[in-house]
Amino acid sequence: MGVAFVSMSRTTDVVAKDRSQGRNQLRVGRLVKAHGLKGALKLELYTDNPEGRFTPGAVFTLQVPEASPWHGKDITVREYRVMNGNSVVFFEDVDDRTAAESLVRAILWIDQDDDEVEENAWFDHQLVGLDVVRDDVVVGRVVRVDHFPAQDLLIVKSGEQEIMVPFVEAIVPTVDVAAGRVIVTPPAGLFEELPEPSEVDAQGPTETDDASEQH
C-alpha cells in the first residue's frame, strides 16, 4: 500500500501530500548507512520497483533536518546496485564516506504524476476523509497522514480524540478509496481505554472460571 505502505508492508512506499511547491511526491527510500569508502549508501526501500526508480540521472528531493547541509537540496542518482543482498546507491557529488555519512537517515522523495500509481500506493489526499471501519462499524475518519522514517501514521478523528493508527498491513488490512473507507483491525486499547486491573478484578470470576472450579 502506499502512504504508509507499498507492497502490503505498510512501512514502505509512501505517497505524500504536497511537500514541495504544490507537487505530489512519492517517498521511495531512506538512506540508512554509509557503505564503503567511495560514497555509497545502503537503502531502506519504500518501493516495489527500485531498479525503475533509482536509474542513473533520477533526481530526488531530500527530507533532512533543517540543520543539515543538504536541507532544501535535491540529489541525483549515479548508480544503483544490489550488493550482498543489500540495496546500495551512489549519488553525484557524493564521492567519499564522509559525504555519505552526512546523508544517513535522509528520506528520498520523487515527483509523481497524479495518474501514475504504484501497486498498493495512495496519495495522502486520497486517504484523508475516508471512514475508518472496525467490525463493520464506523469508528472515525482519517484527518491526515503523518510520515516518519520508521512508518507512517493515519491520524483518525474518533469522537473528540485523534488516534494515531500505524499504517501497517496488520492494522490496516484494507484501503478502499472507491468505497470511501479503510478497514482496521487494531490491537486492544487503540480505539478505547483498557480497563484498569482493579476494574477487571471487581468484575468477579467469569462463567468459565466458575466451571473450572466445579471440576
C-alpha positions in Angstrom: 0.0 0.0 0.0 1.1 3.5 -0.3 1.3 6.4 2.0 2.2 4.1 4.6 2.9 1.0 2.8 3.6 -0.3 -0.5 3.5 -4.0 -1.4 1.3 -4.5 1.6 4.1 -4.0 4.1 2.7 -0.7 5.4 6.1 0.7 6.2 7.1 1.1 2.6 6.3 3.2 -0.5 4.6 6.2 0.8 2.7 8.7 -1.2 3.0 12.0 0.4 0.8 15.1 0.3 2.2 18.1 -1.5 5.7 18.5 0.1 7.3 21.0 -2.4 5.8 23.8 -4.4 2.4 22.0 -4.7 4.0 18.9 -6.3 2.8 15.4 -5.4 5.7 13.3 -4.4 6.3 9.7 -3.6 8.6 8.5 -0.8 10.8 5.8 -2.2 13.6 5.2 0.2 15.7 6.1 3.3 19.5 6.2 3.5 20.4 4.1 6.4 24.2 3.6 6.4 27.4 4.6 4.6 28.8 1.7 2.6 32.5 1.5 1.8 34.8 4.4 1.1 33.5 5.7 -2.2 30.3 7.5 -1.2 27.8 4.6 -1.4 24.9 4.3 0.9 22.6 1.4 1.9 19.0 1.9 1.2 15.8 1.0 3.0 13.4 0.7 0.1 9.8 2.1 0.1 9.1 1.0 -3.4 8.5 -2.3 -5.2 10.4 -1.1 -8.2 13.9 0.1 -7.1 15.5 -0.6 -10.5 12.9 1.6 -12.1 13.2 4.4 -9.5 16.9 4.5 -8.9 18.0 4.8 -12.5 21.1 6.9 -13.3 20.0 10.6 -13.5 16.9 10.2 -11.3 16.5 13.2 -9.1 15.2 13.0 -5.5 14.1 15.6 -3.1 15.8 15.2 0.3 13.9 15.2 3.6 16.5 16.1 6.2 16.7 18.3 9.4 16.9 22.0 8.8 20.4 22.0 10.3 21.7 19.5 7.6 23.8 21.0 4.8 21.6 19.0 2.5 18.4 20.8 3.6 16.4 22.2 0.7 18.5 20.3 -1.9 17.9 17.6 -4.5 20.2 14.8 -5.2 20.9 12.8 -8.4 21.5 9.0 -8.7 24.8 8.0 -10.3 24.4 4.2 -9.8 22.2 1.7 -8.1 23.4 -1.8 -7.2 22.4 -4.8 -5.1 25.4 -5.9 -3.1 25.3 -9.0 -0.8 21.5 -8.7 -0.8 21.5 -5.0 0.2 20.3 -2.1 -2.0 23.1 0.3 -2.4 23.0 3.7 -4.2 25.7 6.1 -5.4 24.9 9.8 -5.9 26.5 12.6 -7.9 28.8 14.8 -5.8 28.9 12.2 -3.0 32.4 10.7 -3.5 33.6 9.6 -0.1 32.4 8.1 3.1 32.3 11.4 4.9 29.9 12.9 2.4 27.8 9.7 2.5 27.6 9.8 6.3 26.2 13.3 6.1 23.2 11.8 4.3 22.4 9.0 6.7 18.7 9.0 7.7 17.7 11.2 4.8 14.4 10.3 3.2 14.2 10.3 -0.6 11.1 11.7 -2.4 10.4 11.8 -6.1 7.9 13.7 -8.2 4.9 11.6 -9.2 2.2 12.4 -11.7 -1.4 12.2 -10.4 -2.2 9.5 -13.0 0.9 7.4 -12.0 0.0 4.8 -9.5 2.2 2.1 -7.9 0.6 -1.0 -6.7 -0.8 -0.5 -3.2 0.1 3.2 -3.1 -2.0 6.2 -2.4 -1.7 9.9 -2.2 -2.4 11.5 1.2 -5.4 13.4 -0.3 -6.9 10.1 -1.3 -6.8 8.8 2.3 -7.9 12.0 4.1 -11.6 11.9 4.7 -12.0 8.1 4.5 -14.2 6.5 7.1 -12.4 4.1 9.4 -14.3 0.9 9.9 -13.8 -1.8 12.6 -16.1 -4.8 12.7 -18.5 -3.2 10.2 -18.8 -0.1 12.5 -17.5 3.3 11.6 -15.2 4.3 14.4 -13.7 7.5 13.0 -12.4 9.4 10.0 -8.9 9.9 8.6 -8.0 13.6 9.1 -4.3 13.5 8.0 -1.3 11.2 7.4 1.9 11.7 9.3 5.1 10.4 7.7 8.0 9.2 9.8 11.2 7.2 9.0 10.1 4.0 10.7 6.5 4.1 9.4 3.5 6.3 8.6 0.5 7.0 10.8 -3.1 7.6 9.9 -4.4 10.2 12.2 -8.0 9.3 12.9 -10.6 11.6 14.4 -12.8 9.4 16.7 -15.2 11.4 18.8 -13.2 14.1 20.5 -9.9 12.2 20.2 -7.2 12.0 17.5 -5.9 8.5 17.4 -2.6 7.5 15.8 -3.0 4.4 13.8 0.1 2.7 12.4 -0.3 2.4 8.6 0.8 -1.3 8.5 -1.0 -4.2 7.0 -1.6 -6.0 10.3 -3.7 -3.0 11.5 -5.0 -1.5 8.2 -5.6 -4.6 6.0 -7.9 -2.8 3.5 -8.0 0.6 1.8 -11.0 1.0 -0.4 -10.9 4.6 -1.8 -13.8 3.9 -4.1 -16.0 2.9 -1.2 -14.7 5.8 0.9 -13.3 3.7 3.8 -10.3 1.9 5.4 -10.8 -1.2 7.4 -8.8 -1.5 10.6 -8.1 -4.5 12.9 -6.5 -2.6 15.8 -5.0 -4.1 18.9 -6.9 -3.8 22.1 -6.8 -0.4 23.6 -6.1 1.6 20.4 -9.6 2.9 20.0 -10.8 2.5 23.6 -9.2 2.7 27.0 -8.4 -0.6 28.5 -9.9 -1.3 32.0 -7.7 -0.8 35.0 -6.6 -4.1 36.6 -8.7 -3.2 39.7 -11.8 -2.9 37.4 -11.2 -6.3 35.9 -10.8 -7.8 39.4 -14.0 -6.1 40.5 -16.0 -7.9 37.8 -15.5 -11.1 39.7 -15.0 -14.6 38.2 -16.3 -15.4 34.8 -18.6 -18.3 33.9 -15.5 -20.1 32.6 -13.8 -19.6 35.9 -16.8 -20.9 37.8 -17.0 -24.0 35.6 -13.3 -24.7 36.2 -13.8 -24.5 39.9 -16.6 -27.0 39.8 -14.4 -29.7 38.4 
